[in-house]
Amino acid sequence: MTPNRQHTFRPRPGLALPVRDAGTGSPVLVLHGGPGPDSVTPLVEHLAARHRVLAPTHPGWDGTPRPGGLDSVTALAAVHLDLLAGLDLLGVTVVGTSFGGWAAARMAVGDRDGRISRLVLIDAIGPDIPGQAVTPPAGRLSALDAYTGRGMHDPELLPALAAVTYPVLVLWGAEDKVVTPDFGAAYAAAFPDGRFVLVPGAGHLPIREEPEAVLTALDAFLAAP
């Protein structure tokens, strides 16, 4: 198993960001969803065999404080962009699951320094897609509401994705009831170079339910020129 380093980065005054740091090689940022940082452990451990993987804990999860100014997904995305800038990382692949995918998409839209080179969204929420609704799972966290509001969508996100011109992989559980495959297909189609891949037998958390299929698709995407 690849050793993990635990750091606390301070991308801006008054904010301490716990970050799991594993492996070496080209950088990958992994953003967790509502279930918290442990939910992306299989992704971190797999990717760390060939990459340097950074997996921050979003402020407000696992007992971490959330400063008052962090009250939107756009603000959270800016924190993670500050992290990349503080470490002077370029050519970063950003992987986001569910709520983390929303933050990843907002990072892609707000990346003025060109630090991100590829994007992977796994059953991600975020855009307002006509005819498609998000069905929140039971036990929704107050930390999630603080960023998303009760509406669980960003009406400005979908059209903004047209500016993201590098390759984007959108992986989706074929049995997802939180955000349906039709939602995922529309998400992928909003990117000029979006690729949509269904994961048979998986629901909203395919990395738990069908990990081999997810990791195979992810490896193929990352290995492409």
C-alpha positions in Angstrom: 0.0 0.0 0.0 1.3 3.4 -0.9 2.3 5.5 2.2 0.1 8.4 2.9 1.3 11.8 4.1 -1.1 14.0 6.0 -0.7 17.8 5.7 -2.5 20.8 6.8 -2.3 23.5 4.0 -3.3 27.1 4.6 -4.3 28.3 1.1 -5.6 31.6 2.6 -5.6 33.3 6.0 -7.8 31.7 8.6 -8.3 28.5 6.7 -6.6 25.2 7.6 -7.2 22.5 5.0 -6.4 18.9 5.9 -5.0 17.1 2.8 -4.1 13.4 2.3 -1.0 13.3 0.0 0.0 10.0 -1.5 2.2 8.7 -4.2 4.5 10.4 -6.7 4.1 11.4 -10.4 1.8 13.6 -12.3 -0.7 15.4 -9.9 -4.3 14.3 -9.3 -6.7 16.1 -7.0 -9.5 13.9 -5.7 -12.6 15.6 -4.3 -15.0 13.6 -2.1 -18.8 13.8 -2.0 -21.3 13.9 0.9 -20.1 10.7 2.5 -16.8 12.3 3.3 -13.1 11.7 2.6 -13.1 8.0 3.5 -15.5 7.4 0.5 -12.7 8.2 -2.0 -10.0 6.0 -0.4 -10.2 3.3 -3.1 -9.6 6.1 -5.7 -6.7 7.6 -3.8 -5.0 4.3 -3.2 -5.3 3.1 -6.8 -4.2 6.4 -8.4 -1.3 6.8 -6.0 0.5 3.8 -7.7 1.3 6.1 -10.6 0.5 9.7 -9.5 0.8 12.2 -6.7 -2.7 12.2 -5.3 -4.0 15.1 -3.1 -7.3 14.4 -1.4 -8.5 17.4 0.8 -11.2 17.2 3.3 -13.8 19.9 2.5 -14.2 22.4 5.4 -17.2 21.3 7.4 -16.6 17.5 7.1 -15.1 15.2 9.7 -15.3 17.9 12.4 -13.3 20.5 10.5 -14.4 24.1 10.8 -16.0 25.9 7.9 -15.3 29.6 7.8 -18.3 31.8 7.3 -17.3 33.0 3.8 -17.3 29.4 2.5 -21.0 29.4 1.7 -21.2 28.2 -1.9 -19.7 25.6 -4.2 -17.9 28.4 -6.2 -16.2 29.5 -3.0 -15.1 26.0 -2.2 -13.8 25.5 -5.7 -11.7 28.7 -5.2 -10.2 27.2 -2.1 -9.0 24.1 -4.0 -7.7 26.3 -6.8 -5.7 28.2 -4.2 -4.3 24.9 -3.0 -3.1 24.0 -6.6 -1.6 27.5 -6.9 0.1 27.3 -3.5 1.8 24.1 -4.5 2.5 25.5 -8.0 1.0 22.4 -9.6 0.3 22.3 -13.4 -1.1 19.5 -15.6 -3.5 18.5 -12.8 -6.2 15.9 -13.3 -9.2 16.7 -11.0 -11.5 13.8 -10.0 -14.8 14.6 -8.2 -17.5 12.3 -7.0 -21.1 13.5 -6.5 -20.9 16.8 -4.6 -17.1 16.8 -5.2 -17.9 16.6 -8.9 -19.8 19.8 -8.6 -16.8 21.5 -7.0 -14.5 19.9 -9.6 -16.6 21.4 -12.4 -16.6 24.8 -10.8 -12.8 24.5 -10.5 -12.6 23.8 -14.2 -14.7 26.9 -15.0 -12.7 29.1 -12.6 -9.2 27.9 -13.5 -7.7 31.2 -14.9 -4.1 29.9 -14.5 -4.6 26.8 -16.7 -3.5 24.4 -13.9 -6.1 21.7 -14.8 -5.5 19.5 -17.8 -8.2 16.8 -17.4 -11.4 16.3 -15.5 -13.2 13.2 -14.2 -16.8 13.5 -12.9 -18.3 10.5 -11.2 -22.1 10.7 -10.7 -21.7 14.4 -10.1 -24.3 16.9 -9.2 -24.2 20.6 -10.0 -25.9 21.9 -13.1 -29.5 22.7 -13.6 -30.6 20.3 -16.4 -34.2 20.8 -17.7 -36.4 17.8 -16.9 -33.8 16.3 -14.5 -33.9 16.6 -10.7 -31.5 15.6 -8.0 -33.1 13.3 -5.4 -31.0 13.8 -2.2 -30.2 10.6 -0.3 -31.5 10.1 3.2 -29.4 11.6 6.0 -28.3 14.6 4.1 -25.5 16.6 5.9 -25.8 20.2 7.1 -22.3 20.7 5.8 -23.6 19.9 2.3 -26.5 22.4 2.6 -24.1 25.1 3.7 -22.5 24.9 0.2 -25.4 23.9 -2.1 -28.5 25.4 -0.5 -31.7 23.5 -0.6 -32.0 23.7 -4.4 -29.0 21.5 -5.1 -28.2 23.1 -8.5 -26.3 26.0 -10.1 -28.3 27.5 -13.0 -25.1 29.1 -14.4 -22.9 26.0 -14.5 -24.2 24.1 -17.5 -23.6 26.8 -20.2 -20.2 27.7 -18.6 -18.9 24.2 -19.3 -18.5 25.0 -23.0 -15.3 26.9 -22.0 -13.7 23.7 -20.7 -11.9 22.4 -23.8 -9.6 19.7 -22.4 -10.7 16.0 -22.1 -13.5 15.2 -19.6 -14.6 11.8 -18.5 -18.1 11.5 -17.0 -18.6 8.1 -15.3 -22.1 7.2 -14.2 -23.8 4.3 -12.3 -26.4 2.9 -14.6 -28.7 2.4 -11.6 -28.2 5.8 -10.0 -31.4 7.1 -8.5 -29.9 10.3 -7.0 -28.9 11.7 -10.4 -30.1 9.6 -13.3 -27.9 8.5 -16.3 -29.9 11.0 -18.5 -28.6 13.7 -16.2 -25.1 12.4 -16.6 -25.3 12.2 -20.4 -26.5 15.8 -20.5 -23.6 16.8 -18.2 -21.1 15.2 -20.5 -22.6 16.7 -23.6 -22.1 20.2 -22.2 -18.3 19.8 -22.5 -16.7 20.1 -26.0 -14.6 17.0 -25.3 -16.8 15.1 -22.9 -16.9 11.3 -22.9 -19.8 9.5 -21.1 -19.3 6.0 -19.7 -22.0 4.0 -17.9 -21.1 1.6 -15.2 -23.5 -1.3 -15.2 -24.8 -2.5 -11.9 -23.7 0.6 -10.0 -25.8 3.3 -8.3 -24.7 6.7 -7.0 -21.4 5.4 -5.5 -19.9 3.2 -8.3 -16.4 3.3 -6.7 -17.9 1.3 -3.9 -20.4 -0.8 -5.9 -18.4 -1.6 -9.1 -14.8 -0.5 -8.3 -13.1 -2.6 -11.0 -15.2 -1.1 -13.8 -14.6 2.4 -12.5 -10.8 2.0 -12.1 -10.5 0.3 -15.6 -12.3 3.2 -17.3 -10.3 5.8 -15.3 -7.0 4.1 -16.1 -7.8 4.1 -19.8 -8.7 7.7 -19.8 -5.5 8.8 -17.9 -3.3 6.7 -20.2 -4.6 8.3 -23.3 -2.3 11.0 -24.9 
